[in-house]
Amino acid sequence: MYIMRIEHPVADYDRWKAAFDSDPIGRERSGVRRYRVMRAKDDPSHVMVDLEFDSVSEAEAVRAALEDPTTPLEVTHGLRVRINEVVERWRPRSINTSLRRLAYSLECVEGELFC
């Protein structure tokens, strides 16, 4: 899994968010699995966006789209873009939750359901 971290200053968050929501680079078509938008607590004009991808090639294609001169300036002004590979991920789970998920998966396979 790869995370593209985008950081940049925005003069007007609401205007930037509207441009981001209009999705000028086609996030879903480009392979973005999920995203997260953050603002610095000590500087709300500093925005960070994490875009999650399955492959580095998908992330690199989105970076290229951000560098396209036709992409709206509200979205691309002052960008700092870095592609990061997730090498470890930790999620606390109870044993019961893991067992329930496993049992559900087995039922789906044995029952030939598409879960």
Backbone bond lengths (Angstrom), bond angles and torsions (degrees), N, CA, C in turn:
res aa  C-N    CA-C-N  psi(-1)  N-CA   C-N-CA  omega(-1)  CA-C   N-CA-C  phi
1 M - - - 1.441 - - 1.528 107.68 -
2 Y 1.328 115.43 145.26 1.453 122.15 -178.91 1.526 109.17 -127.54
3 I 1.314 114.56 139.44 1.467 121.13 177.83 1.523 107.80 -117.55
4 M 1.319 115.36 123.20 1.458 119.51 172.12 1.526 107.19 -93.38
5 R 1.323 116.30 118.13 1.465 121.44 177.10 1.518 107.61 -98.96
6 I 1.319 115.41 121.20 1.463 122.23 178.15 1.521 106.93 -113.76
7 E 1.320 116.67 128.97 1.461 121.19 176.31 1.523 108.39 -128.09
8 H 1.314 114.43 139.17 1.462 117.48 173.52 1.511 111.38 -168.96
9 P 1.351 115.00 155.95 1.462 120.14 177.14 1.525 109.75 -79.76
10 V 1.322 115.70 144.21 1.467 120.41 175.22 1.523 108.35 -129.73
11 A 1.304 115.52 132.95 1.467 119.88 -179.53 1.529 111.17 -74.33
12 D 1.320 116.84 -36.15 1.461 122.14 -177.11 1.526 107.80 -134.92
13 Y 1.323 117.03 102.96 1.464 121.37 -174.52 1.536 111.39 -59.23
14 D 1.316 117.72 -44.45 1.467 120.27 -177.50 1.530 111.47 -61.40
15 R 1.317 116.57 -40.53 1.470 120.49 177.86 1.539 109.97 -66.69
16 W 1.345 115.90 -44.03 1.468 119.80 178.05 1.525 110.32 -60.99
17 K 1.335 116.98 -44.54 1.472 121.14 -177.34 1.526 110.40 -62.75
18 A 1.325 116.78 -39.52 1.474 119.75 177.36 1.529 110.19 -61.93
19 A 1.327 116.94 -41.83 1.470 120.25 178.15 1.529 109.95 -66.40
20 F 1.325 118.22 -41.53 1.464 122.05 178.33 1.527 110.27 -62.19
21 D 1.334 116.91 -44.86 1.466 121.24 -179.31 1.522 112.98 -66.17
22 S 1.330 116.83 -25.04 1.473 119.24 177.77 1.536 110.85 -71.83
23 D 1.326 116.74 -12.37 1.469 124.21 172.51 1.527 113.05 55.75
24 P 1.341 117.60 59.80 1.470 119.54 -177.53 1.531 114.41 -66.73
25 I 1.323 118.95 -17.44 1.469 119.92 179.96 1.524 112.41 -102.49
26 G 1.342 118.40 0.48 1.462 121.72 177.06 1.519 112.70 65.23
27 R 1.328 116.28 62.74 1.470 120.89 -175.60 1.527 113.12 -52.93
28 E 1.317 117.76 -51.04 1.464 120.24 -175.97 1.530 111.49 -63.75
29 R 1.309 117.01 -45.11 1.478 121.07 177.71 1.518 111.73 -62.62
30 S 1.331 116.46 -26.31 1.461 121.41 -175.92 1.517 113.57 -87.82
31 G 1.326 117.26 -0.30 1.454 119.87 177.10 1.516 115.75 97.73
32 V 1.325 117.52 9.97 1.469 119.40 177.58 1.522 108.34 -70.69
33 R 1.327 116.18 120.36 1.465 121.43 -179.93 1.529 111.28 -80.10
34 R 1.309 115.61 -40.24 1.466 121.37 177.10 1.515 108.02 -162.15
35 Y 1.325 115.65 163.08 1.461 119.09 177.18 1.511 109.61 -140.68
36 R 1.330 113.83 163.48 1.467 121.35 178.22 1.519 107.11 -140.14
37 V 1.333 116.76 130.70 1.460 122.75 177.36 1.525 107.92 -108.43
38 M 1.330 115.89 131.34 1.461 121.07 -179.18 1.521 110.14 -132.21
39 R 1.333 115.23 154.74 1.460 121.82 173.93 1.519 107.72 -126.41
40 A 1.328 115.43 140.89 1.460 119.71 178.78 1.530 109.42 -65.35
41 K 1.302 115.98 133.00 1.471 121.00 -178.61 1.529 111.20 -61.57
42 D 1.334 116.75 -38.40 1.470 119.99 -178.05 1.527 113.36 -89.34
43 D 1.345 117.56 -4.99 1.465 121.45 179.55 1.527 109.00 -153.81
44 P 1.355 117.20 85.82 1.468 119.86 -175.96 1.532 114.41 -63.53
45 S 1.331 117.96 -8.82 1.465 119.04 176.01 1.536 111.18 -85.55
46 H 1.331 117.12 -3.63 1.466 121.44 177.01 1.527 108.01 -98.02
47 V 1.343 115.42 113.56 1.461 121.79 -175.96 1.527 109.55 -108.03
48 M 1.335 114.72 140.61 1.458 121.79 174.69 1.518 107.97 -126.33
49 V 1.318 115.83 138.45 1.460 121.76 178.89 1.523 107.47 -130.02
50 D 1.324 115.99 129.15 1.467 121.53 172.83 1.524 107.76 -107.71
51 L 1.331 116.06 123.87 1.462 122.56 175.75 1.527 107.15 -112.05
52 E 1.325 117.36 128.74 1.462 121.88 -177.54 1.531 110.64 -102.04
53 F 1.336 115.49 133.62 1.468 123.03 -179.06 1.523 110.49 -130.21
54 D 1.325 116.29 156.33 1.458 121.24 172.65 1.520 111.78 -79.89
55 S 1.333 116.86 -32.74 1.465 119.35 -174.90 1.525 111.18 -129.75
56 V 1.332 114.61 152.74 1.456 120.16 178.13 1.530 110.48 -67.75
57 S 1.328 118.13 -30.94 1.470 120.03 179.88 1.534 111.01 -65.19
58 E 1.332 117.41 -36.81 1.470 120.22 176.41 1.534 110.02 -64.12
59 A 1.325 116.00 -43.62 1.469 120.39 179.87 1.527 110.57 -63.43
60 E 1.316 117.12 -42.93 1.462 120.63 179.38 1.524 112.09 -64.64
61 A 1.319 117.39 -34.86 1.469 120.80 177.55 1.527 110.57 -66.16
62 V 1.320 117.19 -38.99 1.468 119.93 177.95 1.529 110.11 -68.29
63 R 1.336 116.83 -40.03 1.468 118.89 176.58 1.529 109.74 -58.61
64 A 1.327 117.44 -41.96 1.463 121.12 178.44 1.526 110.86 -62.86
65 A 1.330 117.15 -39.06 1.471 120.59 178.13 1.524 110.78 -64.14
66 L 1.323 117.17 -36.59 1.469 120.50 178.06 1.523 111.43 -67.42
67 E 1.319 116.79 -27.99 1.472 121.04 179.28 1.529 112.26 -84.47
68 D 1.325 116.95 -7.84 1.468 121.68 179.45 1.526 109.02 -64.89
69 P 1.323 117.75 128.16 1.469 120.24 -178.01 1.531 114.32 -63.91
70 T 1.330 118.46 -15.41 1.465 119.88 179.31 1.538 112.39 -86.56
71 T 1.342 117.83 -8.18 1.468 120.67 177.30 1.525 108.06 -69.67
72 P 1.343 118.36 134.79 1.469 121.26 -176.24 1.532 113.07 -54.53
73 L 1.329 115.73 136.19 1.457 122.44 -178.10 1.530 112.13 -60.28
74 E 1.353 117.95 -32.17 1.470 120.47 179.14 1.524 111.16 -58.99
75 V 1.332 116.01 -28.31 1.464 121.02 -177.33 1.525 110.87 -88.78
76 T 1.327 118.42 -32.09 1.464 120.80 -169.05 1.522 116.08 -108.95
77 H 1.316 120.23 -9.74 1.466 122.56 -174.86 1.537 111.47 -59.86
78 G 1.317 116.40 123.54 1.456 121.92 173.97 1.522 115.45 68.73
79 L 1.317 117.72 27.02 1.466 120.94 -176.74 1.522 112.39 -68.41
80 R 1.305 115.13 142.93 1.463 123.06 164.82 1.525 104.99 -121.21
81 V 1.320 116.72 116.29 1.470 121.61 -174.22 1.522 109.40 -118.97
82 R 1.322 114.96 132.39 1.464 120.28 176.30 1.522 108.41 -139.65
83 I 1.334 116.64 134.19 1.466 121.80 176.40 1.527 107.52 -99.67
84 N 1.328 115.64 126.72 1.460 122.50 -176.51 1.519 109.93 -121.02
85 E 1.319 115.88 139.28 1.458 120.83 174.65 1.525 108.73 -92.29
86 V 1.319 116.61 130.96 1.465 120.82 176.21 1.522 106.96 -78.36
87 V 1.328 116.22 118.59 1.460 120.24 -178.09 1.529 111.75 -106.75
88 E 1.306 116.23 -16.52 1.463 119.66 176.99 1.514 108.46 -156.71
89 R 1.319 114.45 143.03 1.466 120.28 179.44 1.524 107.68 -142.90
90 W 1.287 116.74 131.88 1.450 121.09 -178.32 1.513 109.23 -120.66
91 R 1.313 115.47 132.00 1.470 121.53 175.19 1.516 107.54 -136.08
92 P 1.311 117.07 121.97 1.470 117.40 176.74 1.520 110.27 -69.18
93 R 1.319 115.67 135.14 1.465 120.87 178.51 1.514 108.49 -139.67
94 S 1.273 114.75 147.94 1.460 118.17 172.23 1.523 107.87 -85.73
95 I 1.298 116.46 155.80 1.470 120.64 178.67 1.526 109.81 -61.91
96 N 1.314 117.01 -38.74 1.466 119.90 -178.97 1.522 112.00 -61.53
97 T 1.320 116.94 -40.95 1.460 120.34 179.31 1.524 110.25 -63.62
98 S 1.331 117.25 -44.42 1.464 120.88 179.29 1.523 111.22 -62.79
99 L 1.325 117.17 -41.34 1.463 120.47 179.58 1.521 111.54 -66.48
100 R 1.323 117.26 -39.47 1.463 120.55 177.71 1.529 110.61 -62.41
101 R 1.317 116.67 -43.18 1.470 120.38 179.05 1.522 110.92 -63.34
102 L 1.323 116.40 -41.88 1.454 120.35 178.76 1.528 110.67 -63.48
103 A 1.321 117.11 -45.07 1.469 120.87 179.42 1.526 110.39 -61.93
104 Y 1.326 117.77 -40.94 1.461 121.55 178.40 1.523 110.47 -62.63
105 S 1.343 115.87 -43.51 1.466 120.33 179.42 1.521 110.95 -61.55
106 L 1.328 116.39 -42.83 1.463 119.97 -179.81 1.522 111.10 -65.37
107 E 1.325 117.18 -39.32 1.470 119.87 177.36 1.522 110.32 -62.36
108 C 1.317 116.22 -39.70 1.466 119.82 -179.61 1.517 110.66 -65.02
109 V 1.318 117.78 -40.85 1.455 121.00 -179.33 1.528 110.35 -69.73
110 E 1.327 117.16 -48.31 1.450 120.19 -177.26 1.526 111.45 -67.21
111 G 1.314 117.23 -36.09 1.458 120.85 -179.28 1.523 112.60 -84.87
112 E 1.314 117.27 1.72 1.468 123.84 -179.90 1.524 112.64 54.95
113 L 1.324 114.13 37.29 1.455 119.55 175.08 1.520 108.79 -91.53
114 F 1.282 116.63 154.05 1.458 121.26 174.16 1.508 107.75 -97.90
115 C 1.299 116.45 93.25 1.464 122.12 -175.61 1.503 111.36 -94.53
